[in-house]
Amino acid sequence: MGLGTDIRFKGHAMNLAGKPLAVGDKAPDFTGLVGLELISLADTPNITRIFSTVPSLDTPVCATQTKRLSQELKNLGEKVACYTFSLDLPFAQQRFCKLEGTDNLTAVSDAYNRSFGANYGALLEGMPIPLLTRSLFVIDPSGIVRHVEYVREVTEEPDYDKALAVVRQII
């Protein structure tokens, strides 16, 4: 079941698996990997959370997105937690975070069962390999989605300022 959203990957129309989220929705659960440990939504703190999805940390735009959010997180303090989701294996994610100094955010691999991508409407359909689309979600301390952005062209960066303005309103 694909979304009717207009998502493009290098100009080619793509569908997303699952149901798109909207502001006001309850954040769906997921099962992901941090290292070799399984985590779920319940394992994230009850503070404002930024969930960032990227196709692969080993690409320039994804690296930029993750580093930018890591930098912004330094200014937001301990009232905000940030998670970057991709289908990269946990070993590649850990290597990236160590090399790039993004250890103030948590990289989560959706390779376990792709439940984040499916439950958040962020799994690209029809790719030769499974990838997540580029998106940003802001979840408030009570678990309600307060911001959603599915980036229309996957190869472009999200609107950080819009998401961060929502974060600042919450905290």
N, C-alpha and C positions, 0 to 999 in steps of 0.2 A: 504494500500500500504506500504509494508515494504522495508527497505533499504537492499542492498546486503552486508552490512558491516559484518565483522566477530566479533560480540560482544558476549561475554560469561558472564553468571551469574553463579558463582560457577561451572564453567566448562561446563555448558549447553548452547548450541547455542541459541541466541535470535535474534529477528528482532527488528528494530526500525521503528516507524511510522514516516511518513513525508519524506521530502527530505533532504539528508545530506547537510550541508553547506560546502563551500570550501573557502579558502583564496581568497579574491577579491570580494566575494559576498556582496551585500548590506544587512545589518543586518535586518532581518524580524521583523515586529511588533509583539506584544503579548499583552495580557491583564492578569495581575496577581494581587495578593493581597498582600499589605503591611499592616499588621493589617487588618482592614476592609475597607481599601481604595483601589480602583482599580488604577493600574498604567499601563502605556504602555511604549514602547520604547521612545516615545516623552517626557515622564516624567523623563527620565534619563538625566543627564547633558551632554552637548556636549564636553566631555573630553574623555580621554581613559577610556574604561570600560572593566572590567573582568566579564564575566558571567560564573559562576561556577554552574554546576548541580550535584546534589547528590540524591541518592534514598531516604534517610531519615536522618535527623540530629540526630536521636536517635540511630545511629549505629556508631561503633568505627571509621571506615575509613572515613565516611562522617564528623564526628566531627573533625577528624584530618585534613581533607582537608580544612574545613571552618576555623578552628583555625590557620592553616598555612597561609592561604590567609589573614586573619585578621592581623597576625603578619607582613607579607610582606607589607601590605598596610601602616603600620606605617612608613616604610622606604621610601615609594614612594611619600608620601605627598599628597597635594590636587589636583594634576594633574591626579589622577586616582581614579575611583570609582569602587567598587566591589559589585556584587550582587550574592547571593547564591539562586538558584532556587531548590525547591523540591515540592513534592505533600503533604508534611506535612501541617496540618492546621496552619493558622497564629498564633494561640495561642501557639502551640507547638514550632514554630520557635522563637517567642518572648521569651518564657521561656528559650530555649537553649541559645539564644544570651545574655540574662541577666546573666544566670548562668556561661557561659563561657567567658564573657567579650568581645564578638565580636561585640560591638556596633558601630564599625567604618565601618562595611559593612552592606548592606541591605539584609535581608532575604525576598524572594518573594515566595509566595505560588502559585503554578500553579493549585491549586485545583479548581479555579473558572471555567475554561473551557479548561484547558490543552493546551492552544494555544502556550505557550512557547515550551513545549515538541514537539508538532506537527510541529510548524514552524521552529524549530531549529534541527529537526531530532533526538530528544533526548528522545522520549517516548518509553519505552520498551513495546513490544507487547507480549501477551501470558502469562503474570504474573497473579497470582490469584487476586492481587490488582494492580491498576495502579502505576507505579513507573517511575521516570526518570532514565536514565542511567547516568554514571559518565562521565562528559565532561568538557572541558574548552574552552571558546571562548574569544578572545581579539578583541574588537571593537574600531576603532580609532575615533577621534573627528568628522570626517565627516560621521560616520555611516557605514564604510566599515570593513568587517571581515578581520583581519590581522593574526589571529591564530585560528586553530581548532584542538581540540584533543577529539576524542571519545575513551575513555579508553577501550582497548580490553577486559580485564577482569574486570567486574564491581566492584569486591571486592578489586581491587588494586588501589593505588593512581595514580593521573595523573603526568605528567612530569612538575612539577612546574617551574623548571629552564628554560625550553624551552619557556613556556608562558611568564615568567617574562623577559626573554631576549628580546622578541618582544615588551613587554610593555616599556622597557627601551629604545629601539630604537625609539619608537614613541615619548616618552616624552623628 
